[in-house]
Amino acid sequence: MTQTASTTQAFAKDRRASLIAAIFLMATSAIGPGFLTQTATFTAKLGAAFAFGILASILIDFVVQLNVWRIVALTRMRASDIANAAIPGSGYLLAVLVISGGLVFSLGNIAGAGLGLNALLGMDPAWGGALSALMAIGIFLSHRAGVAMDRIMVVLGVFKVALILIACFASHPPVGEALRQTILPDVLDFASITTIVGGTVGGYITYAGAHRLLDRGTVGVENLEAVSKAALSGILITGIARYVLFLAIFGVVASGVVIDISGQAANPAAQAFDASLGEYGLRLFGLILWAAGISSIIGAAYTSMTFITVFSKSITERARNLCTVVFVLIALAIYLSIGKPPAALLVFAGGFNGLILPLGLTLFMYVGWRRSDLMEGYHYPRWLLVLGALTCLLSWYMAFKSAGPIFALLNAA
């Protein structure tokens, strides 16, 4: 084999690895403990009508992720730097909001991991959350933190999807009714849609995969086709997993089981799995929720800290990893002292991050429409820009309609 052929193969292998890493970082972040708890909560409340919320989240995800991944790849810049290039100073605001939202998500992720170990082993949720946070810290302290994170995300992502499929088959959901209300819901609840969108594509999740590709060097017009295919693959994986999880919980609700979503210690998703599979189901839920929690702790911390470079370009990767460790420790300390029920944190986290989504998307759409100079002169497809603009307007409308109910979720807990 010639040196040129060997170099080409190595490049192709590295690019494939970076694409897979980005896909699973996005996918595991989008199917975190917040999504599990939010899905159980709103399915118990709305029944089959919540299928429309799942569909809305998938469609919004498609438009948002495809635009964000492509624009990050074309500009070769992080989201906060893109924002500053679009409107000077806006990148700092976006960074503060995403880091703040990531911290809220991290509280929910640690809470979710704690709930998972509670269901799996009977461990106190506080101790379970602390143990999971410390495991995540261990990964970031590793000398090969990036490689370790990528591999763990792939394993946990495949594991979660497989377990969710098992749960769906066990609950025997009425698929026909779910499909009907996916298109024609009996009830339309903007707060639930904004919360589930926030839990799957809001806040830091919007940028997780794109920033991972940037860190791995898979950028530029020459990689645009591969980036777009990777984004679509990630959306397909998460979309299927979201709908299958909804069906699993809807099967329980449709069977007549009443899920408590109001109690101070309510754990709606655990109740659903327990009702469908008994003791085995509760343990299965614990595994799924813990896997979702630990992967989302890693994803939220990593992506949130990629935004700190907007404040100083001299921050090295090692320094950023240390900042990530501090970030997780702060989230853990707040979680242990806040005194809110874990499930309440998980629902509120999605809603809060759904309110952050419109700002970042607005700035990205401005770059797509007006700043081809930042994208190597690339003429961005108009159909994607039109879809992005419509999604942006929808996200602003949902945020306006839902702000009050979302903050009421936390006060009522």
C-alpha positions in Angstrom: 0.0 0.0 0.0 1.4 3.4 -0.9 1.8 6.2 1.6 -0.8 8.3 -0.2 -3.4 5.4 0.0 -2.6 4.8 3.7 -3.0 8.5 4.4 -6.3 8.6 2.6 -7.6 5.6 4.5 -6.5 7.1 7.8 -8.3 10.3 7.0 -11.5 8.4 6.0 -11.3 6.4 9.3 -10.8 9.6 11.4 -13.7 11.4 9.7 -16.0 8.4 10.2 -15.1 8.2 13.8 -15.7 11.9 14.3 -19.1 11.6 12.6 -20.2 8.7 14.7 -19.0 10.5 17.8 -21.1 13.6 16.9 -24.1 11.5 16.1 -24.1 9.7 19.4 -23.2 12.8 21.4 -26.3 14.5 20.0 -28.5 11.4 20.3 -27.6 10.6 23.9 -28.0 14.2 24.9 -31.5 14.3 23.2 -32.7 11.1 24.9 -31.6 12.0 28.4 -33.4 11.5 31.7 -35.3 14.8 31.2 -36.9 13.4 28.0 -37.8 10.1 29.8 -39.4 11.9 32.7 -41.1 14.6 30.5 -42.5 11.9 28.2 -44.0 9.9 31.1 -45.3 13.1 32.7 -47.1 14.5 29.6 -48.2 11.1 28.3 -49.9 10.5 31.7 -51.5 14.0 31.4 -52.4 14.1 27.7 -52.6 10.4 26.7 -52.4 9.7 22.9 -52.5 13.5 22.2 -48.9 13.8 23.3 -47.9 12.0 20.2 -48.3 15.3 18.4 -45.8 16.8 20.7 -43.3 14.0 19.9 -43.8 14.6 16.2 -43.4 18.4 16.6 -40.1 17.8 18.5 -38.8 15.6 15.7 -39.7 18.0 12.9 -38.2 21.0 14.8 -35.1 18.9 15.6 -34.7 18.1 11.9 -34.7 21.8 10.9 -32.6 23.0 13.8 -29.9 20.3 13.8 -29.4 20.3 10.1 -29.0 24.1 9.9 -26.8 24.3 13.0 -24.5 21.4 12.0 -24.1 22.8 8.5 -23.4 26.4 9.5 -20.9 25.4 12.2 -19.1 23.2 9.6 -19.1 25.9 7.0 -18.0 28.7 9.2 -15.5 26.6 11.2 -16.6 28.5 14.3 -18.4 27.7 17.5 -21.9 28.9 18.0 -20.9 31.8 20.2 -18.3 33.0 17.7 -20.9 32.7 14.9 -23.3 34.8 17.0 -20.6 37.5 17.6 -19.9 37.6 13.9 -23.6 38.0 13.2 -24.3 40.6 15.8 -21.3 41.8 17.9 -21.7 40.9 21.6 -24.6 38.5 21.1 -22.2 35.5 21.3 -21.4 36.4 24.9 -25.1 36.5 25.7 -25.7 33.2 24.0 -22.8 31.6 25.9 -24.1 32.8 29.2 -27.6 31.5 28.4 -26.4 28.1 27.1 -24.0 27.6 30.1 -26.8 28.6 32.5 -29.2 26.3 30.7 -26.6 23.5 30.7 -26.2 23.9 34.4 -30.0 23.5 34.8 -29.9 20.5 32.5 -27.0 19.1 34.6 -29.0 19.3 37.7 -31.7 17.3 36.0 -29.2 14.8 34.5 -27.6 14.2 37.9 -31.1 13.8 39.4 -32.0 11.4 36.6 -28.9 9.3 37.2 -29.8 9.2 40.9 -33.3 8.1 40.1 -32.0 5.4 37.9 -29.7 3.9 40.5 -32.6 4.2 43.0 -34.9 2.1 40.7 -32.1 -0.3 39.8 -30.4 -0.8 43.2 -32.6 0.9 45.8 -29.8 3.5 46.3 -30.7 6.9 47.8 -31.2 9.3 44.7 -28.8 11.8 46.2 -26.0 9.2 46.6 -26.8 7.8 43.2 -26.5 11.2 41.6 -23.3 12.0 43.4 -21.7 8.7 42.3 -22.7 9.2 38.7 -21.4 12.8 38.7 -18.0 11.6 40.1 -17.9 8.9 37.3 -18.3 11.6 34.7 -15.6 13.7 36.4 -13.3 10.7 36.1 -13.7 10.6 32.4 -12.9 14.3 32.0 -9.8 13.9 34.1 -8.5 11.2 31.8 -5.5 12.0 29.6 -7.5 10.7 26.6 -10.8 12.3 27.7 -12.1 12.9 24.2 -11.6 9.4 23.0 -13.0 8.0 26.2 -16.1 10.2 25.9 -16.7 9.3 22.3 -16.6 5.5 23.0 -18.7 5.7 26.1 -21.4 7.7 24.3 -21.7 5.1 21.5 -22.0 2.2 24.0 -24.6 4.0 26.2 -26.5 5.2 23.1 -26.9 1.7 21.7 -27.7 0.4 25.1 -30.5 2.9 25.7 -32.2 2.3 22.4 -32.2 -1.5 22.8 -33.7 -1.2 26.3 -36.4 1.2 25.1 -37.4 -1.2 22.3 -37.8 -4.0 24.9 -40.1 -1.8 27.0 -42.2 -0.9 24.1 -42.9 -4.5 23.0 -43.8 -5.3 26.6 -46.4 -2.6 27.1 -48.5 -3.5 23.9 -49.5 0.1 23.0 -52.6 0.9 20.9 -50.5 2.0 17.9 -53.5 3.0 15.7 -54.8 5.5 18.2 -51.3 6.9 18.7 -50.7 7.3 15.0 -54.1 9.1 14.6 -53.4 11.6 17.3 -49.8 12.1 16.0 -51.5 14.0 13.2 -54.8 15.1 14.7 -54.4 15.5 18.5 -57.5 15.9 20.6 -55.6 18.4 22.9 -52.9 20.9 22.0 -50.7 21.9 24.9 -48.0 24.4 24.1 -46.2 24.1 27.4 -45.7 20.4 27.0 -44.5 20.8 23.4 -42.0 23.6 24.4 -40.8 21.4 27.3 -40.2 18.4 25.1 -38.6 20.5 22.4 -36.3 22.0 25.1 -35.5 18.5 26.4 -34.6 17.2 23.0 -33.1 20.1 21.0 -33.1 23.1 23.4 -30.1 24.8 25.1 -26.8 23.0 24.8 -28.3 20.0 22.9 -28.6 22.1 19.8 -24.8 22.5 19.6 -23.6 19.2 21.1 -22.9 17.2 17.9 -21.9 20.3 15.8 -19.2 21.3 18.4 -17.9 17.8 18.6 -17.4 17.7 14.8 -15.6 21.1 15.1 -13.3 19.7 17.8 -12.5 16.7 15.6 -11.8 18.9 12.6 -14.6 17.6 10.3 -15.5 21.0 8.9 -15.5 23.0 5.6 -17.4 22.7 2.3 -15.5 19.5 1.5 -17.1 17.7 4.5 -20.5 19.3 4.1 -22.3 16.3 2.5 -20.9 13.9 5.2 -21.9 16.4 8.0 -25.5 16.6 6.6 -25.8 12.8 6.4 -24.5 12.5 10.0 -27.0 15.1 11.2 -29.9 13.2 9.5 -28.7 9.9 10.9 -28.7 11.4 14.4 -32.1 12.8 14.0 -33.4 9.5 12.7 -32.0 7.6 15.7 -33.4 10.0 18.2 -36.7 10.4 16.5 -37.4 6.6 16.5 -36.2 6.3 20.1 -38.5 9.2 21.2 -41.6 7.8 19.5 -40.9 4.2 20.7 -40.5 5.4 24.3 -43.8 7.3 24.0 -45.5 4.2 22.8 -44.1 2.2 25.7 -45.5 4.6 28.2 -48.7 5.2 26.3 -49.3 1.4 26.4 -49.3 1.6 30.2 -51.6 4.6 30.3 -54.0 3.1 27.8 -54.3 0.0 29.9 -55.9 2.0 32.7 -52.9 2.4 35.0 -52.9 5.8 36.7 -49.5 7.4 36.9 -48.9 9.8 39.8 -47.4 13.0 38.4 -48.3 15.3 41.3 -46.6 13.8 44.3 -43.5 15.4 45.8 -41.6 12.1 45.2 -43.3 11.1 42.0 -41.3 9.2 39.4 -43.7 8.9 36.5 -41.4 6.9 34.1 -40.6 4.4 36.9 -44.3 3.8 37.6 -44.9 3.2 33.9 -42.1 0.6 33.6 -43.2 -1.1 36.9 -46.8 -1.3 35.7 -45.8 -2.9 32.3 -43.1 -5.3 33.5 -43.3 -5.5 37.3 -40.1 -5.8 39.3 -38.2 -6.6 36.1 -39.6 -3.5 34.5 -38.5 -1.3 37.4 -34.9 -2.6 37.1 -35.0 -2.1 33.4 -36.1 1.5 33.8 -33.3 2.0 36.3 -30.8 0.9 33.8 -32.2 3.1 31.0 -32.5 6.1 33.2 -29.0 5.7 34.7 -27.5 5.3 31.2 -29.4 8.4 30.0 -28.3 10.3 33.1 -24.6 9.5 33.0 -24.4 10.1 29.2 -26.3 13.4 29.5 -24.1 14.6 32.5 -21.1 14.1 30.1 -22.8 15.7 27.1 -24.2 18.7 29.0 -20.9 19.5 30.7 -18.8 19.0 27.6 -21.0 21.1 25.3 -21.6 23.9 27.9 -17.9 24.3 28.4 -17.2 24.6 24.7 -18.8 28.0 25.0 -16.3 29.4 27.4 -13.7 29.8 24.7 -15.7 32.9 23.5 -14.3 34.7 26.6 -10.7 33.7 26.0 -9.1 32.1 22.9 -6.1 31.0 24.9 -8.0 28.3 26.8 -6.4 24.9 26.0 -8.3 21.6 25.7 -6.8 20.4 29.0 -7.9 23.7 30.7 -11.4 23.3 29.2 -11.6 19.7 30.6 -10.7 21.0 34.1 -13.4 23.7 33.7 -15.8 20.9 32.8 -14.9 19.1 36.0 -15.6 22.3 38.0 -18.9 22.7 36.1 -20.0 19.2 37.1 -19.0 19.8 40.7 -21.0 23.0 40.9 -24.0 21.2 39.4 -23.6 18.4 42.0 -23.3 20.8 44.9 -26.5 22.7 43.8 -28.4 19.4 43.3 -27.5 18.1 46.8 -28.6 21.4 48.4 -31.6 22.5 46.3 -34.1 20.2 47.9 -36.4 19.9 44.8 -37.8 16.5 43.8 -35.6 15.0 41.0 -38.6 14.5 38.6 -39.6 18.2 39.0 -36.0 19.3 38.0 -36.1 17.1 34.9 -39.4 18.6 33.6 -38.3 22.2 34.4 -34.9 21.7 32.7 -36.5 20.9 29.4 -38.9 23.9 29.6 -36.2 26.3 30.6 -33.9 25.3 27.7 -36.8 25.5 25.3 -36.9 29.2 26.1 -33.2 29.5 25.1 -33.6 27.9 21.7 -35.2 30.8 19.7 -32.2 33.2 20.4 -29.5 30.9 19.0 -31.6 29.8 16.1 -32.4 33.5 15.1 -28.6 34.3 15.0 -27.9 31.2 12.9 -30.6 32.0 10.5 -29.2 35.6 10.1 -25.8 34.1 9.2 -27.5 31.7 6.7 -29.4 34.5 5.0 -26.9 37.4 5.1 -23.4 36.2 5.8 -22.2 33.9 3.0 -18.7 35.5 3.6 -18.5 33.6 6.8 -19.3 30.3 5.0 -16.4 30.4 2.5 -18.8 32.0 -0.1 -21.1 29.1 0.0 -24.7 29.8 -1.2 -26.9 28.3 1.4 -30.0 26.3 0.2 -33.0 28.6 0.3 -35.4 25.7 1.3 -33.4 25.1 4.4 -33.3 28.8 5.3 -37.1 29.1 4.8 -37.7 26.1 7.0 -35.3 27.5 9.6 -37.0 30.9 9.6 -40.4 29.3 10.0 -39.1 27.1 12.8 -37.5 30.1 14.4 -40.8 32.0 14.4 -42.6 29.0 15.9 -40.0 28.6 18.6 -40.4 32.3 19.6 -44.2 31.9 19.7 -44.0 28.7 21.8 -41.6 30.3 24.2 -43.9 33.3 24.6 -47.0 31.2 25.2 -45.2 28.8 27.5 -42.9 30.9 29.8 -45.5 31.3 32.6 -46.6 27.6 32.7 -43.0 26.3 32.5 -41.8 28.3 35.5 -45.0 27.3 37.3 -43.9 23.7 37.0 -41.0 24.3 39.3 -42.9 26.4 41.8 -45.7 23.8 42.0 -43.2 21.0 42.7 
